[in-house]
Amino acid sequence: MSAENGTPDSTAGSTGTPAGPQPEPIRFFGTTWVDHSGGYTARRAGVAVGSLAAAVVSCLVLRVAYQGLAIADIGSFVTLLTVVMFAVCSALAFRHTWESFSRRPDPDRQASLRGLLAVGFVGSLLAYFFRSLTEAPGEKLHRAEYDTAREQYEKRTTRRSGNPSKKRRRS
């Protein structure tokens, strides 16, 4: 990729793969986030609509579950506990998902929060929706990492000058 405009270099070699670091694909976007090509805007709109629709459907399913608890007449305390559990888990999942768009989550912490994130799936869907209104979810993080990798690659390749074995030695 050319550092100036994000297009593939023609000097990459015979394999067609450009020299240097490659951008990491983002779910639903691939590598179109680099130069916002390949239907990037339509994909972002689709992700926003899809995540919002999934959150609405999920809330409807939770409402049916709540009505099931009310029909079962298990008591107001258990019903309140269930509602509070879903609300707290959704809020924590929203925060965790939102933060994962700006920095890489710790794998150990991610594994320990797996159950909480599963219960708070509505919060994760809403975080995905709100982030997709401004960018591809995770684009800012991936772009910062990719730009840093490109800069480091450029520094390494421009520092080298020729074959060191043919270098003149000072006497």
Order of alpha helices (4+ residues) and beta strands (2+ residues): alpha-alpha-alpha-alpha-alpha-alpha
